[in-house]
Amino acid sequence: MNSSKLSRKLAVILHADVVASTTLVQRNEILAHERMQAAFHQFASTISSYGGIAHELRGDALVAEFERASDAVTASLTFQAQNTALNATHGDDIQPELRIGISLGEVVIADGTITGAGVVLAQRLEQLAEPGGIVVQGAVSETVPTRMPYDFESLGEQLLKGFDQPVRAFTASLRQGAALPVEEINQTSTVPEPADHGGSKKPSIAVLPFANMSNDPEQEYFADGISEDIITALSQIKQWLVIARNSSFVYKGRHVDIREIARELGVRYVLEGSVRKAGNQLRITGQLIEADTGTHLWADKYDGDLEDVFALQDRITESVVGAIEPSLRQAEIARSKRKPPKDIGAYDLYLQALPHLFAIRPEPNELALNLLHRAIELDPNYALALAYLAWGYEERLTRAWGAYGDDDAETAIALAHRAIAADRDDAIVLVLAGFVLVMIARDYNEGLEAVNRARELNPNIAFVTFLVGAVQNVCGNPEDGLACIEHAIRVSPGDPGAFFFYTAAAMAHLMCGRPAEACELATKSARMYAGWDTTYRILAPALVRLGRMDEARSTVAKLLELAPAMTISGLRARWPIRDKETLNAILDGLRIAGLPE
């Protein structure tokens, strides 16, 4: 069954790009790239705040999807206002402006990439927009409720490349004198807050019994089995509170409003789904809902046959858990950002730190460390905060971003040990701590033991299996590493951090003597996120081995934009690849491509 890698659905699609990006780069390449990336990451955050999903960054463009047209328009108008205000603070001519197009159409999501007629149409509409403007399809303008304070001005019927029929297009703007509405998912929740466990309020979720949509009552057992397996798998993720089967199955066969169920069970999120049988074929659908607003955070469908029904059940469970984990994490981050400062606790500080850590840049990293230090001041045994804090120090150390404290290496190692001691049964805690012990302490044995234990605890969290694979690569087991990373890609192809996965897979291929595969995957990673220097550390030597020297030199130039102080000797000291012959081969490729000694 390939459905975990590919899905089709109808969605509201947003496409945005930077106006005259080439001109900006010619004026000041480094500053232009920094500001364009900053703009896109701000937009991605705004998209998340309004219930959307930013799927990928494509060089100077961004693609996102929404359930509701009103959310897409509101997020776009909010960002354009933010970006205009930010550009006004720049005292130079490097001021990235975005054009935005919004369409309604069918899309295909496969391996973290979103394509289809809906994406193409959004891109064509975006090309009609003025700098800082928004153009929407007629169907989108008609879907936005009239209560929203927006004006849609007709551009008439447009003949767009690739479309046989004219498309009605409209500009979107905020009505004069009106204020942008607060996002609807920002309303006060009517769902009770979950209990405080260990000093941090966990997100809570209920899995409702999947509905049997078949005429065959014997399929009832299969629908129940899907629900029960997902409950069991989700219960292994210690960051969540999962309602037990006996409580959620009370609603089996009942038509009850999601918000009422959430109030009765005291949860923030609800997962529901259905099973339909036609002959020997099965279709299973699932959707994750933020209960107090009805916002759909994730939805997908899976197709298969009944020949091996239990294997199918296991694969669906694996895919659902892998897909909703990053969706729920993003929803919790957005929720934390909306909380009043007086209500911020250790858990919210931890959540707010995550986007800064995953930016993999020095200034956001410092903000993340500040937030996480505040979290462990409130809760000294908060294992997740300790583990992510250790990882934040590892980022600074391995990239030579400059010292944060007196002895960052010693601090990182101590934090990793504290995290493990605080919770030896949390997969994310163990995998982060084990990664730090390998990368900073060069303790390959204890690091491998921790990450392998993490994988045993929960193999369906993509971030866990990715880091297990990364550690296996460094420890000299790239084939094992590749298997772990491919599993991460399979269970969570739409993960916002999927660029991590593709770079780690590229490294495994390079270490195994497959430069063409390494080049393809590293290039894919760079298209998704151009700001991670590790990607170019792998791509450059892969290009050298393929004899593509001009591209290799250009890749090293990009690497030095991101990490100007990087050298061969510095990498040799900081990159803990256990097999020295492998390390030397990679460094030789970087040297040939122009990285200074």
C-alpha positions in Angstrom: 0.0 0.0 0.0 1.5 3.3 -1.1 -1.1 5.6 0.3 1.1 6.7 3.2 3.3 8.3 0.6 0.5 9.7 -1.7 -2.9 11.3 -1.0 -5.3 13.3 -3.0 -7.8 15.9 -1.6 -9.6 19.1 -2.2 -8.0 22.0 -0.4 -7.5 25.8 -0.3 -4.0 26.4 -1.7 -1.8 29.4 -1.1 1.2 30.1 -3.3 3.5 33.0 -2.5 6.8 34.2 -3.9 9.2 37.1 -3.6 9.0 39.9 -6.1 12.2 40.5 -8.1 14.2 38.1 -5.9 17.1 38.0 -8.4 17.4 41.8 -8.2 17.5 41.7 -4.4 20.2 39.0 -4.5 22.3 41.0 -6.9 22.2 43.9 -4.6 23.3 42.0 -1.5 23.2 38.2 -1.8 23.7 37.3 1.9 21.3 39.9 3.3 18.7 39.2 0.6 18.7 35.4 1.4 18.5 36.1 5.1 15.6 38.5 4.8 13.7 36.3 2.3 14.1 33.3 4.6 13.0 35.4 7.6 9.9 36.5 5.7 9.0 33.0 4.7 9.4 31.7 8.2 7.3 34.5 9.6 4.6 33.7 7.0 4.8 30.0 7.9 4.2 30.9 11.5 1.3 33.1 10.6 -0.2 30.3 8.4 0.1 27.9 11.3 -1.7 30.4 13.6 -4.7 30.5 11.3 -4.9 26.7 11.0 -3.0 26.2 7.8 0.0 24.0 6.9 3.1 25.4 5.2 4.2 22.4 3.2 7.4 23.6 1.6 9.7 26.4 0.7 10.8 26.3 -2.9 13.7 28.6 -3.2 11.9 32.0 -3.3 8.4 30.6 -3.0 6.1 29.0 -0.4 3.2 26.6 -0.7 0.6 26.1 2.0 -2.9 24.5 2.4 -5.9 25.4 4.4 -9.3 23.9 5.2 -11.1 27.2 5.0 -10.8 30.0 2.4 -11.4 32.6 5.1 -8.3 31.4 7.1 -6.1 31.6 4.0 -7.2 35.1 3.2 -6.9 36.3 6.8 -3.4 34.8 7.1 -2.3 36.4 3.9 -3.6 39.9 4.8 -2.1 39.6 8.3 1.3 38.6 6.9 1.3 41.3 4.2 0.6 43.9 6.9 3.4 42.5 9.1 5.9 42.4 6.2 5.1 46.0 5.2 5.8 47.2 8.7 9.0 45.2 8.9 10.3 46.5 5.6 9.7 50.0 6.7 12.3 49.5 9.5 15.0 48.6 7.0 17.2 51.5 6.0 18.3 50.0 2.7 16.8 48.7 -0.6 16.8 45.0 0.5 13.0 44.8 1.2 11.4 41.5 0.1 7.8 41.9 -1.0 5.6 38.9 -1.6 2.8 38.3 -4.0 0.2 35.7 -3.0 -2.3 33.6 -4.9 -5.1 31.5 -3.4 -7.1 28.8 -5.2 -9.5 26.0 -4.5 -8.6 22.7 -6.1 -7.4 19.1 -6.0 -3.9 18.5 -4.8 -1.6 15.5 -4.5 0.7 15.1 -1.4 3.5 12.7 -1.9 6.7 12.4 0.2 6.4 15.8 1.6 5.7 17.5 -1.8 2.4 19.0 -2.7 1.4 19.2 -6.4 -1.7 19.2 -8.5 -4.0 21.6 -10.4 -4.7 23.5 -7.2 -1.1 24.4 -6.7 -0.6 25.4 -10.3 -3.7 27.6 -10.3 -2.6 29.3 -7.1 0.8 30.0 -8.7 -0.8 31.5 -11.8 -3.1 33.7 -9.7 -0.2 34.9 -7.6 1.5 36.1 -10.8 -1.4 38.5 -11.4 -0.9 40.1 -8.0 0.8 43.4 -7.3 3.9 43.4 -5.0 2.4 43.1 -1.5 -0.9 42.0 -3.0 -3.2 39.0 -3.0 -5.3 37.5 -5.9 -7.8 34.8 -5.3 -9.9 32.5 -7.5 -13.6 33.4 -7.7 -14.5 30.2 -5.9 -12.4 31.3 -3.0 -14.0 34.8 -2.7 -17.4 33.2 -2.8 -16.5 30.8 0.1 -15.4 33.6 2.5 -18.3 34.6 4.8 -19.7 38.0 4.2 -19.2 38.9 7.8 -15.4 39.0 7.2 -14.2 42.6 6.7 -12.7 42.0 3.2 -13.2 43.5 -0.2 -12.8 41.4 -3.4 -12.4 43.5 -6.6 -12.9 41.6 -9.8 -10.1 41.3 -12.3 -12.5 39.7 -14.8 -11.9 36.3 -16.4 -8.3 35.5 -16.9 -6.7 33.2 -19.4 -4.1 31.4 -17.4 -1.3 29.2 -18.8 -2.1 25.5 -18.5 -5.9 26.0 -18.1 -8.3 25.6 -21.0 -11.2 27.6 -19.4 -10.9 31.3 -18.2 -10.6 31.7 -14.5 -12.4 34.4 -12.5 -9.9 36.3 -10.4 -10.3 38.9 -7.6 -7.9 41.0 -5.6 -8.4 40.7 -1.8 -7.9 43.6 0.6 -9.0 44.7 4.1 -12.0 46.9 4.0 -11.1 50.5 4.7 -11.3 51.4 8.4 -11.7 47.7 9.4 -9.3 45.8 11.6 -8.0 42.3 10.9 -10.1 39.8 12.9 -8.4 37.7 15.6 -8.0 34.2 14.2 -11.0 32.1 15.1 -8.8 29.5 16.6 -7.7 32.2 19.0 -11.0 32.3 20.8 -11.2 31.3 24.4 -11.4 27.6 24.6 -14.5 25.9 26.1 -12.5 22.7 26.6 -11.1 22.2 30.1 -7.3 22.4 30.4 -5.8 19.0 31.0 -4.4 18.2 34.4 -0.9 19.4 35.3 1.5 16.4 35.1 5.0 17.0 36.2 4.8 20.7 36.0 3.6 20.9 32.3 0.1 20.7 30.8 0.1 18.1 28.1 -2.0 18.2 25.0 -4.9 15.8 25.4 -6.5 13.7 22.6 -9.5 11.3 22.3 -9.7 8.8 19.5 -13.3 8.1 18.6 -14.4 4.7 17.4 -14.0 4.7 13.6 -17.3 4.5 11.8 -18.1 1.4 9.7 -19.4 2.9 6.5 -19.8 -0.5 4.8 -23.0 -2.5 4.4 -21.1 -5.5 5.9 -21.6 -5.5 9.7 -18.7 -8.0 10.0 -16.3 -5.1 9.2 -17.3 -3.6 12.6 -14.4 -5.5 14.2 -11.9 -4.0 11.8 -13.1 -0.5 12.4 -12.9 -1.0 16.2 -9.5 -2.6 15.8 -8.2 0.4 13.9 -9.3 2.7 16.7 -7.9 0.6 19.4 -4.5 0.2 17.8 -4.2 4.0 17.3 -5.1 4.6 20.9 -2.4 2.1 22.0 0.2 3.7 19.7 -0.6 7.2 20.7 -0.5 6.2 24.4 3.2 5.5 23.9 3.9 9.2 23.2 4.5 10.5 26.7 4.0 14.1 25.6 0.2 13.5 25.2 -2.6 12.5 27.4 -4.7 9.9 25.5 -8.2 9.1 26.7 -8.6 5.3 27.3 -10.7 3.1 25.0 -13.5 2.6 27.6 -14.1 6.3 27.7 -14.0 7.2 24.0 -16.0 4.1 22.9 -19.0 5.4 24.9 -19.7 7.5 21.8 -19.8 4.5 19.4 -22.8 4.8 17.1 -23.8 8.2 18.6 -24.1 11.4 16.6 -22.6 13.9 19.1 -21.0 17.3 18.3 -17.2 17.1 18.6 -17.2 20.1 21.0 -19.6 18.4 23.3 -17.4 15.2 23.3 -14.3 17.3 24.0 -16.0 19.0 27.0 -17.2 15.7 28.4 -13.8 14.1 28.0 -11.8 17.2 28.8 -9.6 17.0 25.7 -8.3 19.6 23.2 -8.0 17.3 20.2 -10.2 14.6 18.7 -9.3 12.0 16.1 -12.2 10.5 14.1 -12.4 8.4 11.0 -14.3 5.8 9.0 -13.8 2.5 7.3 -15.5 1.6 4.0 -15.4 -1.8 2.3 -16.2 -2.4 -1.4 -15.6 -5.9 -2.5 -12.0 -6.8 -1.5 -11.0 -3.1 -1.2 -10.9 -1.0 2.0 -10.7 2.8 2.3 -9.9 4.2 5.7 -10.1 8.0 6.4 -9.0 9.9 9.4 -9.0 13.5 10.5 -7.6 15.4 13.5 -9.7 18.2 14.9 -9.0 21.0 17.4 -12.1 20.5 19.4 -13.0 24.0 20.7 -12.9 25.6 17.2 -13.6 22.7 14.9 -10.4 23.4 12.9 -9.2 20.5 10.9 -5.4 20.1 11.6 -4.8 17.0 9.4 -6.8 14.6 7.2 -5.9 11.7 5.0 -7.2 8.5 3.5 -5.6 5.1 3.0 -6.5 2.4 0.5 -5.7 -1.3 0.5 -7.1 -4.8 0.1 -8.4 -7.4 2.6 -5.9 -10.1 1.7 -3.7 -9.2 4.7 -6.1 -7.3 6.8 -4.0 -7.2 10.0 -0.8 -6.0 8.2 -3.0 -3.3 6.6 -4.3 -2.3 10.1 -0.7 -2.0 11.4 0.4 0.1 8.5 -2.5 2.5 8.8 -1.9 2.9 12.5 1.8 3.6 11.8 0.9 6.2 9.2 -1.7 8.0 11.2 0.5 8.3 14.3 3.4 9.4 12.3 1.4 12.0 10.4 -0.6 13.6 13.3 2.4 13.9 15.7 3.9 16.9 13.9 0.4 18.3 13.1 -0.5 18.3 16.8 2.9 19.6 17.8 2.4 22.6 15.4 -1.0 23.2 16.8 0.3 23.3 20.3 3.1 25.7 19.3 0.5 28.0 17.7 -1.7 27.7 20.8 1.2 28.6 23.2 2.0 31.7 21.2 -1.6 33.0 21.8 -1.5 32.6 25.6 -1.2 35.8 27.7 2.3 36.2 29.2 1.0 35.9 32.7 -0.2 32.4 31.9 3.1 31.1 30.4 4.4 28.1 32.2 7.3 25.6 31.6 5.3 23.7 29.0 4.5 26.9 27.0 8.1 28.2 27.2 9.3 24.8 25.8 6.7 25.0 23.0 7.7 28.6 22.1 11.4 27.5 21.9 10.8 24.8 19.3 10.4 26.9 16.2 13.6 28.9 17.1 15.6 25.7 17.6 14.4 24.2 14.3 15.3 27.4 12.4 19.0 26.2 12.7 20.3 29.8 12.8 22.4 31.4 15.6 20.1 34.3 16.6 16.9 32.1 16.9 19.0 29.5 18.7 19.9 32.0 21.4 16.3 32.9 21.8 15.4 29.2 22.2 18.1 28.7 24.8 16.8 31.7 26.8 13.2 30.3 26.7 14.3 26.7 27.7 16.5 28.0 30.6 13.4 29.8 31.9 11.4 26.5 31.5 13.8 24.5 33.6 14.0 27.3 36.2 10.2 26.7 36.7 10.5 23.0 36.5 14.1 21.7 37.0 13.1 18.1 36.2 11.3 18.9 33.0 12.9 16.2 30.9 11.8 17.5 27.4 13.0 21.0 28.2 16.3 19.6 29.4 16.8 17.4 26.3 15.9 20.2 23.8 18.2 22.6 25.7 21.1 20.1 25.4 20.3 19.8 21.7 20.3 23.6 21.4 23.8 23.8 22.8 24.8 21.0 20.4 23.6 23.2 17.5 25.9 26.1 18.6 28.9 23.8 19.2 28.8 21.8 16.0 28.3 25.0 13.9 30.7 27.2 15.8 28.2 30.0 16.3 30.0 31.4 19.3 29.7 30.6 23.0 26.5 31.0 24.9 28.0 30.3 28.4 31.2 29.6 30.1 31.6 25.9 29.0 28.9 25.0 26.5 30.2 21.5 25.8 30.2 20.6 29.5 26.7 22.1 29.9 25.3 20.2 27.0 26.6 16.9 28.3 25.3 17.6 31.8 21.9 18.5 30.4 21.7 15.3 28.4 22.5 13.2 31.5 19.9 15.2 33.5 17.3 14.6 30.8 17.8 10.9 30.8 17.7 10.7 34.6 14.5 12.7 34.6 12.7 10.4 32.2 14.1 7.1 30.9 10.9 6.2 29.2 10.3 9.2 26.9 11.4 8.5 23.3 12.1 12.1 22.4 14.1 12.8 25.5 16.2 9.7 25.0 16.9 10.3 21.3 17.9 14.0 21.8 20.1 13.2 24.8 21.7 10.3 23.0 22.4 12.4 20.0 24.1 15.0 22.1 26.2 12.4 23.9 27.5 11.2 20.5 27.9 14.6 18.9 29.5 16.4 21.8 30.8 13.8 24.3 31.8 11.3 21.6 30.3 8.7 23.8 29.2 6.4 21.1 28.2 3.5 23.3 25.9 5.4 25.7 24.6 7.5 22.9 23.7 4.5 20.8 22.1 2.8 23.8 19.9 5.8 24.4 18.7 6.3 20.8 18.1 2.6 20.3 16.0 2.6 23.4 14.1 5.6 22.1 13.3 3.7 18.9 12.0 0.7 20.8 9.7 2.9 22.9 8.1 4.6 19.9 9.2 3.9 16.3 6.4 5.9 14.8 7.6 9.4 15.8 9.5 10.5 12.7 11.8 12.8 14.5 12.9 9.9 16.7 13.7 7.6 13.9 15.4 10.3 12.0 17.8 11.1 14.9 18.4 7.3 15.4 19.4 7.2 11.8 21.6 10.3 12.1 23.4 8.7 15.1 23.8 5.4 13.2 25.4 7.4 10.3 27.9 9.1 12.6 28.7 5.8 14.4 29.6 4.1 11.1 26.4 2.2 10.4 25.0 4.1 7.4 22.9 1.3 5.9 21.1 0.9 9.3 20.9 4.7 9.5 19.3 4.9 6.0 16.6 2.3 7.0 15.7 4.4 10.0 15.5 7.7 8.0 13.4 6.1 5.2 11.0 5.0 7.9 10.8 8.6 9.2 10.0 9.8 5.7 7.4 7.1 5.2 5.5 7.7 8.4 5.6 11.5 8.2 6.1 12.7 4.6 4.5 16.1 5.3 6.6 16.9 8.5 7.7 20.5 8.6 11.2 19.2 9.5 11.3 16.8 6.5 14.4 18.6 5.2 16.3 17.1 8.1 15.3 13.6 7.0 16.4 14.1 3.4 19.8 15.5 4.3 20.4 12.6 6.7 19.4 10.1 4.0 21.8 11.9 1.6 24.6 11.5 4.1 23.9 7.8 4.4 24.0 7.3 0.7 27.3 9.4 0.4 28.9 7.2 3.1 27.8 4.1 1.3 29.4 5.3 -2.0 26.2 6.4 -3.8 26.8 10.1 -4.7 24.0 10.3 -7.2 21.4 9.4 -4.7 23.1 11.6 -2.1 23.0 14.6 -4.5 19.3 14.0 -5.4 18.2 13.9 -1.7 20.4 16.8 -0.5 19.1 18.9 -3.4 15.5 18.1 -2.4 16.3 19.1 1.2 17.8 22.4 0.1 14.6 23.1 -1.9 12.5 22.6 1.2 14.7 24.7 3.5 17.8 26.5 2.2 19.1 27.6 5.6 20.7 24.4 7.0 24.4 24.3 6.5 24.7 20.5 7.0 22.8 20.0 3.7 25.6 21.7 1.8 28.3 19.8 3.7 26.9 16.6 2.1 25.9 18.0 -1.3 29.3 19.5 -2.2 31.3 16.3 -1.8 28.6 14.4 -3.6 28.8 16.8 -6.6 32.7 16.5 -6.5 32.4 12.7 -6.8 30.0 13.1 -9.8 32.5 15.5 -11.5 30.1 18.4 -11.3 32.7 20.9 -10.1 31.0 24.2 -10.9 28.0 23.1 -8.9 30.2 21.9 -6.1 32.0 25.2 -5.8 28.7 27.1 -5.9 27.5 24.8 -3.1 30.5 25.6 -0.9 29.9 29.3 -1.5 26.4 28.8 -0.2 27.7 26.9 2.8 30.1 29.7 3.6 27.2 32.2 3.4 25.5 30.3 6.1 28.6 29.5 8.1 31.4 32.0 7.2 33.8 30.6 9.8 33.6 27.0 8.6 36.9 25.4 7.7 38.2 21.9 7.0 40.1 21.9 10.3 37.1 23.1 12.2 34.9 20.4 10.7 37.5 17.8 11.5 37.5 18.8 15.1 33.7 19.1 15.5 32.2 16.5 13.2 32.3 13.2 15.2 32.1 10.7 12.3 33.6 7.6 14.0 35.2 6.1 10.9 38.1 8.4 10.1 38.5 7.2 6.5 34.9 8.2 5.8 35.4 11.6 7.5 38.6 12.2 5.4 36.8 11.3 2.2 34.0 13.8 2.9 36.4 16.5 3.9 38.5 15.9 0.8 35.4 16.5 -1.3 34.8 19.8 0.5 38.4 20.8 0.2 38.3 20.2 -3.6 35.1 22.2 -3.8 36.8 25.2 -2.2 36.2 25.0 1.5 39.2 26.7 3.2 41.7 24.7 5.2 
